[in-house]
Amino acid sequence: MRIIVQCSAVALGLLAGSQANAAPADPRHYETELMPPGFQVLASELEGPVFADTSGKTLYIWPLNKIRNGDIGEAKGKAPTCSDEVQRVNSGFMSPYPAGFDLPELDRRPSCTQEWPPVIAGANAKPVGNFAIVEGPGGRKQWTYEGYPLYTSVRDKLPGDVLGSAGRQTGGGDGGVYRRPVTPKANVPPAFEVFTVQAGRLVGVSSGYSIYTSDRDGVHKSNCDALCAKTWRPVAAGELAQAKGDWTVFQRAPGLKQWAYKGKPVYTFTGDEKERSYQGGDEPGWHNVWMQQAPPAPAGFSVQDTHTGQVLASPNGKTVYFYSCTDDAHDQLLCDHPGAPQAYRFAICGGGDPARCVKTFPYIPAEANAKITSRAWSIMWVDPQSGREAKADQSGALRVWAYRDRPVYNFAGDKQPGDVEGDAWGEFNGRKNGFKAFWLRDDFDRNGE
C-alpha cells in the first residue's frame, strides 16, 4: 500500500466550511424522470440527490445480496419480505454461528416494518416511470423502484436525512446486507460515472478511474501538450458525443474532440494505481472532479497520516472510529446506533462489560461550546452504562460527537496521532460487528477497508 505523507486537498476539504442542505437537489446533477404525485428529489449531504416521499422522507431499497451462508435482502420484481413479524432468533447466515439463538432484548425489538416503514401506495395510485406497485404482506400495496420495494427509515427526522444508511458498507460478504438510499441517475454522459466515496461524490470514466482538471487550462482550451498528454491522457469524445448538463465537447485538435466539465478539459492520470483515486489531485495544479464533496468535520478535528492512508482525528489528535453492526436475523436490522441493543457492541469492546467497553473505545466528548456545521455531524447525550441515548440532565450522561446519528470513538490502544490499532477490531475484521477507522483517504483501498 502507498504511504501518504502529507495532508491532501481532499482531506483538507473535509475540514472546510459547509452548509447543511435540505433544499431540492440541483437538476443539473441528476436525470429527471417521472415520479408519483408528491414524490420529490432532495439534496442530501452524504448521498447526493435522493428520492423522497410526500413528507420528505428519503426512500430506501434492500437489494438481495450474498453473505457467508446464504442470500438476504429482497429480489428484484418479487414481493416484499420485510414484514410486521418480530424476528426472535438469528438466521445462521453468518458462520460460524448456527441458527436458532435468541436475539437480545426481545421485549423491545421492533419488527422490520417498524424500523423500515413501507412506502404505501394509495388506493387509486398508478405506476409511473420506474415506480410501480407490488402487493406486500397482508395485502398492502407498496411502491417499488426499478422492481425493488421502497421503505423509509425511522432514523431519518428531517427532509434530506440519510441516517438509515450506514453509509460505509456496500453490503454482502462479511458485512451484512445494508439498506441503501434510492438516488436518481447522475446527469453525466455515458463515458462517465459518479462514485460515492468517503470524501463525497467522485467522478470518473466508466472504467472506474478518476478524472482531473488542470489550473493551466482555459475554458474549452487545453494547454496540456504532447509530452504532458503522456501522463495526463485527455478524455476523448466520440464523433457523435453530445453535450449534457455541465458536460461539453470541444475540439482539442483537428479531428480530435475532448470532454470538458464546466468548461474545463478533463483527463485521466497514468499514475493512478487504482480506480476512484485521488493521486492525481496530489499533483500541483491538478484537481479531482467532484459532483459534491462531503460536509466538514467539527472544528478541532484534524487529518492525520498513517502508514496506509489518512484518517480523521478528534481534537486530542487520536484516530476517530465508527462502529458497524447488523444483527444476524433474517431482517438484518442495524445495531450500530444507541436505539439498538448494545449487547453486540459491549461484547466486542468490553467482553460484555459496559465499563470496560468505555475504557477500550471511549466516546469522543463534545465540548460545551462545540458547534454543529452540517447535518452529518451532531451532538448527543449517552448513558455509558446502557449505551442508550440520555437526557442532558441525567446523572452520568456524556455529551459526545456523533456521525450519521451514531457516536464516534477513540481507541485506548492508540498512543499517538496516526495510530490505527483499533481498525478492523471485531467480527470479520470489524465489518459485521466491530470498529473501523474513519478513513479520509480511502483511495489506497477502494473498499475503505
C-alpha positions as CSV (number, residue, x, y, z in Angstrom):
1,M,0.0,0.0,0.0
2,R,1.1,3.5,-0.7
3,I,2.3,5.8,2.1
4,I,0.7,9.2,2.2
5,V,3.0,11.7,3.8
6,Q,1.1,15.0,3.7
7,C,-2.4,16.3,4.2
8,S,-4.1,16.1,0.8
9,A,-6.5,18.7,-0.7
10,V,-9.2,16.0,-0.5
11,A,-8.8,15.5,3.2
12,L,-8.4,19.2,3.9
13,G,-11.7,19.8,2.1
14,L,-13.5,17.7,4.7
15,L,-12.4,20.2,7.3
16,A,-13.5,23.3,5.4
17,G,-16.8,25.2,5.9
18,S,-20.1,24.0,4.5
19,Q,-23.8,24.5,5.0
20,A,-26.5,21.9,5.6
21,N,-28.7,21.5,2.6
22,A,-32.2,20.1,2.6
23,A,-33.4,22.0,-0.4
24,P,-34.4,20.4,-3.7
25,A,-31.4,18.9,-5.5
26,D,-29.9,20.8,-8.4
27,P,-31.5,19.3,-11.5
28,R,-28.2,19.6,-13.4
29,H,-26.8,16.9,-11.2
30,Y,-29.3,14.2,-12.0
31,E,-31.5,12.9,-14.7
32,T,-35.1,13.9,-14.3
33,E,-37.8,11.2,-14.5
34,L,-41.4,10.6,-13.9
35,M,-42.4,10.2,-10.2
36,P,-45.7,9.5,-8.3
37,P,-47.6,12.6,-7.3
38,G,-45.9,14.3,-4.3
39,F,-42.6,12.4,-4.6
40,Q,-39.6,14.6,-4.9
41,V,-35.8,14.7,-5.3
42,L,-34.0,16.3,-2.4
43,A,-30.3,17.2,-1.8
44,S,-28.6,15.1,0.9
45,E,-25.1,15.9,2.2
46,L,-23.8,12.4,2.0
47,E,-25.5,10.6,-0.9
48,G,-26.2,13.4,-3.3
49,P,-29.7,13.7,-4.8
50,V,-32.2,11.2,-3.2
51,F,-35.8,10.3,-3.9
52,A,-38.2,11.2,-1.1
53,D,-41.8,10.6,-0.4
54,T,-44.5,13.2,0.0
55,S,-43.3,14.1,3.5
56,G,-39.7,14.4,2.5
57,K,-38.6,11.1,3.9
58,T,-35.7,9.5,1.9
59,L,-36.6,6.3,0.1
60,Y,-34.6,3.1,0.6
61,I,-34.3,-0.3,-1.0
62,W,-32.8,-3.6,0.3
63,P,-31.4,-5.5,-2.8
64,L,-30.7,-9.2,-2.4
65,N,-27.1,-9.8,-1.6
66,K,-24.9,-12.8,-0.7
67,I,-23.4,-13.2,2.8
68,R,-21.4,-16.1,4.1
69,N,-24.1,-18.8,4.2
70,G,-26.9,-17.5,2.0
71,D,-28.7,-14.6,0.4
72,I,-30.5,-11.9,2.3
73,G,-32.5,-8.9,1.1
74,E,-35.3,-8.5,-1.5
75,A,-35.2,-9.8,-5.0
76,K,-36.0,-7.5,-7.9
77,G,-39.5,-7.9,-9.1
78,K,-40.6,-10.1,-6.2
79,A,-42.9,-9.4,-3.3
80,P,-41.5,-7.7,-0.2
81,T,-40.1,-9.8,2.6
82,C,-39.9,-7.1,5.2
83,S,-42.9,-7.9,7.5
84,D,-44.7,-6.9,10.7
85,E,-43.4,-10.1,12.4
86,V,-40.8,-9.6,15.1
87,Q,-37.8,-11.8,14.4
88,R,-36.8,-13.7,17.5
89,V,-33.8,-15.9,16.6
90,N,-30.7,-15.5,14.4
91,S,-30.6,-16.8,10.9
92,G,-27.3,-18.7,11.0
93,F,-26.2,-17.0,7.8
94,M,-23.1,-15.6,9.4
95,S,-20.9,-18.6,10.1
96,P,-19.6,-20.0,12.4
97,Y,-22.8,-19.2,14.4
98,P,-25.6,-21.7,13.9
99,A,-29.2,-20.6,13.6
100,G,-31.8,-20.6,16.4
101,F,-30.2,-18.5,19.1
102,D,-32.5,-16.0,20.8
103,L,-31.8,-12.4,19.8
104,P,-31.1,-9.8,22.6
105,E,-33.8,-7.6,24.1
106,L,-36.8,-9.3,22.5
107,D,-39.1,-7.4,24.7
108,R,-38.2,-4.2,22.8
109,R,-37.1,-5.5,19.4
110,P,-39.0,-3.8,16.6
111,S,-40.3,-5.6,13.5
112,C,-38.8,-4.9,10.1
113,T,-41.7,-2.7,9.1
114,Q,-41.4,-0.7,12.4
115,E,-37.8,0.1,11.6
116,W,-38.4,0.4,7.9
117,P,-41.9,1.6,7.2
118,P,-43.1,0.5,3.7
119,V,-44.0,3.3,1.3
120,I,-47.7,2.6,0.8
121,A,-49.4,3.3,-2.5
122,G,-52.9,4.9,-2.3
123,A,-56.0,3.1,-3.5
124,N,-56.0,5.0,-6.8
125,A,-52.2,5.1,-7.3
126,K,-51.0,4.1,-10.8
127,P,-47.5,3.0,-11.9
128,V,-45.4,5.8,-13.4
129,G,-42.0,5.6,-15.0
130,N,-39.6,3.4,-12.9
131,F,-42.1,3.5,-10.0
132,A,-44.5,0.5,-9.8
133,I,-46.7,-1.1,-7.2
134,V,-46.4,-4.6,-5.6
135,E,-48.6,-6.4,-3.1
136,G,-46.8,-6.9,0.2
137,P,-47.6,-8.9,3.4
138,G,-51.2,-8.5,4.5
139,G,-52.3,-7.4,1.0
140,R,-50.9,-3.8,1.4
141,K,-49.9,-2.0,-1.8
142,Q,-46.3,-0.9,-1.7
143,W,-44.4,1.4,-4.1
144,T,-41.3,-0.1,-5.9
145,Y,-38.5,1.5,-7.8
146,E,-37.0,-0.5,-10.7
147,G,-38.6,-3.6,-9.2
148,Y,-37.4,-3.1,-5.6
149,P,-39.9,-2.4,-2.7
150,L,-39.5,1.0,-1.2
151,Y,-39.2,2.0,2.5
152,T,-38.4,4.9,4.7
153,S,-36.3,4.9,7.9
154,V,-37.3,5.8,11.4
155,R,-33.8,7.1,11.8
156,D,-34.5,10.0,9.4
157,K,-36.1,13.0,11.0
158,L,-35.7,15.9,8.6
159,P,-36.1,16.1,4.8
160,G,-32.8,15.2,3.2
161,D,-31.6,12.9,6.1
162,V,-30.0,9.7,5.0
163,L,-29.4,8.3,8.5
164,G,-31.0,5.0,7.7
165,S,-28.0,4.2,5.7
166,A,-24.8,3.0,7.4
167,G,-23.1,4.8,4.5
168,R,-19.8,2.9,4.9
169,Q,-20.6,-0.6,3.6
170,T,-21.7,-1.8,0.2
171,G,-23.2,-4.9,1.8
172,G,-22.7,-8.6,1.3
173,G,-19.8,-10.9,2.2
174,D,-18.8,-10.4,5.8
175,G,-20.5,-7.1,6.4
176,G,-24.2,-7.9,6.4
177,V,-26.7,-6.6,3.8
178,Y,-27.5,-2.9,4.3
179,R,-30.4,-0.8,3.0
180,R,-29.4,2.0,0.7
181,P,-31.0,5.3,-0.4
182,V,-32.5,5.4,-3.8
183,T,-30.8,8.0,-6.0
184,P,-31.7,9.2,-9.4
185,K,-29.2,8.6,-12.2
186,A,-26.4,11.1,-12.3
187,N,-26.6,13.6,-15.2
188,V,-23.3,12.6,-16.8
189,P,-22.6,11.4,-20.4
190,P,-22.3,7.6,-20.9
191,A,-18.5,7.9,-20.8
192,F,-18.6,8.8,-17.1
193,E,-19.8,7.5,-13.8
194,V,-20.3,9.0,-10.3
195,F,-18.9,7.1,-7.3
196,T,-19.9,7.8,-3.7
197,V,-16.7,7.6,-1.5
198,Q,-16.0,8.9,2.0
199,A,-14.9,12.3,0.7
200,G,-18.0,12.8,-1.5
201,R,-19.3,12.0,-5.0
202,L,-16.3,11.5,-7.2
203,V,-16.5,11.5,-11.0
204,G,-14.5,9.0,-13.1
205,V,-14.6,7.4,-16.5
206,S,-16.9,4.3,-16.9
207,S,-13.9,2.0,-16.2
208,G,-13.7,3.5,-12.7
209,Y,-10.6,5.7,-13.0
210,S,-10.8,9.2,-11.7
211,I,-10.8,12.3,-14.0
212,Y,-9.0,15.6,-13.3
213,T,-8.8,19.2,-14.4
214,S,-5.8,21.5,-14.7
215,D,-5.3,25.1,-13.5
216,R,-3.3,25.7,-16.6
217,D,-6.2,25.1,-18.9
218,G,-8.8,27.7,-20.0
219,V,-12.4,27.3,-21.0
220,H,-12.5,24.8,-23.8
221,K,-8.8,25.2,-24.1
222,S,-6.2,22.5,-23.3
223,N,-2.7,23.6,-22.5
224,C,-1.6,20.0,-22.0
225,D,0.9,19.4,-24.8
226,A,2.1,16.1,-26.3
227,L,4.6,15.5,-23.5
228,C,2.0,16.3,-20.9
229,A,-0.6,14.1,-22.5
230,K,1.6,11.1,-22.0
231,T,1.0,11.5,-18.2
232,W,-2.4,13.2,-18.4
233,R,-4.5,11.5,-21.0
234,P,-7.3,13.7,-22.5
235,V,-10.7,12.0,-22.2
236,A,-11.6,11.8,-25.8
237,A,-15.2,12.4,-27.0
238,G,-16.6,10.4,-29.9
239,E,-17.6,12.0,-33.1
240,L,-21.3,11.7,-32.2
241,A,-20.9,12.8,-28.5
242,Q,-23.4,15.4,-27.3
243,A,-23.2,18.0,-24.6
244,K,-25.1,17.1,-21.4
245,G,-25.7,19.3,-18.4
246,D,-22.4,20.7,-17.3
247,W,-20.6,18.4,-19.7
248,T,-19.5,19.8,-23.1
249,V,-17.3,18.8,-26.0
250,F,-14.6,20.9,-27.7
251,Q,-12.1,20.4,-30.5
252,R,-8.7,19.7,-28.9
253,A,-7.0,19.4,-32.3
254,P,-8.2,18.8,-35.9
255,G,-10.2,15.6,-35.8
256,L,-9.8,15.2,-32.0
257,K,-12.5,16.1,-29.6
258,Q,-12.2,16.2,-25.8
259,W,-14.7,16.2,-22.9
260,A,-14.9,19.2,-20.6
261,Y,-16.7,19.7,-17.2
262,K,-18.0,23.2,-16.6
263,G,-15.7,24.3,-19.4
264,K,-12.5,22.7,-18.1
265,P,-10.9,19.9,-20.1
266,V,-10.8,16.6,-18.3
267,Y,-8.1,13.9,-18.2
268,T,-7.2,10.6,-16.6
269,F,-3.8,10.2,-14.8
270,T,-1.5,7.4,-15.7
271,G,0.0,7.4,-12.2
272,D,-3.3,6.3,-10.6
273,E,-2.7,2.9,-9.0
274,K,-6.4,2.1,-8.5
275,E,-9.8,3.2,-9.5
276,R,-11.5,6.0,-7.7
277,S,-8.1,7.5,-6.8
278,Y,-7.1,11.0,-5.6
279,Q,-3.5,10.5,-6.5
280,G,-3.7,12.9,-9.5
281,G,-5.2,15.5,-7.3
282,D,-2.0,15.4,-5.2
283,E,-0.1,16.8,-8.2
284,P,0.3,20.6,-8.1
285,G,-2.3,22.4,-10.2
286,W,-4.4,19.3,-10.8
287,H,-7.8,18.5,-9.2
288,N,-10.3,15.6,-9.0
289,V,-13.7,16.3,-10.4
290,W,-16.5,16.1,-7.8
291,M,-20.2,16.3,-8.2
292,Q,-20.4,17.0,-4.4
293,Q,-17.9,16.9,-1.5
294,A,-18.6,15.6,1.9
295,P,-19.6,18.1,4.7
296,P,-16.9,19.2,7.2
297,A,-15.8,17.5,10.3
298,P,-16.4,19.6,13.5
299,A,-13.9,22.4,14.4
300,G,-10.9,21.0,16.2
301,F,-10.8,17.7,14.3
302,S,-7.8,17.2,12.1
303,V,-6.3,14.9,9.4
304,Q,-3.5,12.5,10.4
305,D,-1.2,10.5,8.3
306,T,-0.9,6.7,8.9
307,H,1.2,4.0,7.4
308,T,-1.5,3.3,4.9
309,G,-3.5,6.5,4.3
310,Q,-5.1,9.4,6.1
311,V,-7.7,9.3,8.9
312,L,-9.9,11.8,10.7
313,A,-8.6,12.6,14.2
314,S,-10.5,14.1,17.2
315,P,-9.3,17.2,19.0
316,N,-6.9,15.1,21.0
317,G,-5.2,14.1,17.8
318,K,-6.2,10.4,18.1
319,T,-7.9,8.5,15.3
320,V,-11.7,8.6,15.1
321,Y,-13.5,5.2,14.8
322,F,-17.1,4.3,13.9
323,Y,-18.9,1.2,14.9
324,S,-20.6,-1.1,12.3
325,C,-23.2,-3.7,13.2
326,T,-26.1,-5.6,11.6
327,D,-27.7,-8.4,13.5
328,D,-28.0,-11.9,12.1
329,A,-31.8,-12.1,11.9
330,H,-33.5,-12.5,8.5
331,D,-34.4,-8.8,8.5
332,Q,-30.8,-7.7,9.2
333,L,-31.7,-4.7,11.4
334,L,-28.9,-2.3,12.2
335,C,-27.4,-2.5,15.7
336,D,-24.9,0.3,15.2
337,H,-26.8,3.2,16.9
338,P,-27.9,3.9,20.5
339,G,-31.5,2.9,19.8
340,A,-30.5,-0.7,19.1
341,P,-29.4,-3.4,21.5
342,Q,-26.0,-2.7,22.9
343,A,-25.1,-6.3,23.7
344,Y,-23.3,-6.7,20.4
345,R,-21.0,-3.6,21.0
346,F,-20.4,-4.5,24.6
347,A,-19.3,-8.0,23.6
348,I,-16.8,-6.7,21.1
349,C,-15.2,-3.8,23.1
350,G,-15.7,-5.0,26.7
351,G,-16.4,-8.7,26.8
352,G,-20.0,-7.7,27.9
353,D,-18.8,-5.2,30.5
354,P,-20.0,-1.6,29.7
355,A,-17.4,0.0,31.9
356,R,-14.6,-1.9,30.2
357,C,-16.1,-1.0,26.8
358,V,-16.0,2.7,27.6
359,K,-12.3,2.4,28.5
360,T,-11.4,0.4,25.4
361,F,-13.3,2.5,22.9
362,P,-14.1,5.8,24.7
363,Y,-16.7,8.2,23.3
364,I,-15.3,11.4,21.8
365,P,-16.6,14.2,24.0
366,A,-18.2,17.3,22.6
367,E,-17.2,20.5,24.5
368,A,-19.9,22.8,25.8
369,N,-19.0,25.4,23.1
370,A,-18.8,23.0,20.2
371,K,-20.8,24.0,17.2
372,I,-22.5,21.9,14.5
373,T,-21.9,22.9,10.9
374,S,-23.5,20.1,9.0
375,R,-26.3,17.6,9.2
376,A,-23.8,14.7,9.0
377,W,-22.3,15.6,12.4
378,S,-24.4,16.0,15.6
379,I,-24.0,16.1,19.4
380,M,-25.9,13.6,21.5
381,W,-26.1,12.6,25.2
382,V,-25.5,9.0,26.0
383,D,-25.6,6.9,29.1
384,P,-22.3,5.0,29.2
385,Q,-23.7,2.2,31.3
386,S,-26.6,1.3,28.9
387,G,-25.2,2.7,25.7
388,R,-28.5,4.4,25.1
389,E,-29.3,8.0,24.4
390,A,-29.9,10.0,27.6
391,K,-31.2,13.4,28.6
392,A,-28.8,16.2,29.3
393,D,-29.7,16.3,33.0
394,Q,-29.4,12.5,33.5
395,S,-26.7,11.6,36.1
396,G,-23.5,10.4,34.5
397,A,-24.6,11.2,30.9
398,L,-21.9,12.1,28.4
399,R,-22.1,14.8,25.8
400,V,-20.5,13.1,22.7
401,W,-19.9,13.6,19.0
402,A,-21.9,11.5,16.5
403,Y,-21.6,10.9,12.8
404,R,-24.8,9.9,10.9
405,D,-26.5,9.9,14.3
406,R,-24.1,7.3,15.7
407,P,-21.5,8.0,18.3
408,V,-17.8,8.1,17.3
409,Y,-14.9,6.8,19.4
410,N,-11.2,6.8,20.1
411,F,-9.2,3.6,20.9
412,A,-7.3,3.1,24.1
413,G,-4.5,1.3,22.2
414,D,-3.7,4.3,20.1
415,K,-0.8,6.1,21.7
416,Q,-0.1,8.9,19.3
417,P,-1.6,10.6,16.3
418,G,-1.7,8.4,13.2
419,D,-2.0,5.1,15.2
420,V,-4.9,2.9,13.9
421,E,-4.5,-0.1,16.2
422,G,-8.3,-0.3,16.6
423,D,-9.1,-0.6,12.9
424,A,-10.8,-3.9,12.0
425,W,-11.5,-4.7,15.7
426,G,-14.3,-7.1,15.9
427,E,-16.1,-9.9,13.9
428,F,-14.9,-10.4,10.3
429,N,-12.3,-7.5,10.6
430,G,-14.9,-5.2,12.1
431,R,-17.2,-5.3,9.1
432,K,-20.1,-7.3,10.7
433,N,-19.8,-6.2,14.3
434,G,-16.9,-4.0,15.2
435,F,-14.9,-0.9,14.8
436,K,-13.3,0.7,11.7
437,A,-11.1,3.8,11.4
438,F,-12.6,6.9,9.9
439,W,-10.5,6.9,6.7
440,L,-10.5,10.2,4.8
441,R,-8.2,9.0,2.1
442,D,-9.7,5.6,1.1
443,D,-8.3,5.6,-2.4
444,F,-5.4,3.4,-1.3
445,D,-8.1,0.7,-0.9
446,R,-11.3,1.3,-2.8
447,N,-13.4,-0.7,-0.3
448,G,-12.3,1.6,2.5
449,E,-11.1,-1.5,4.4
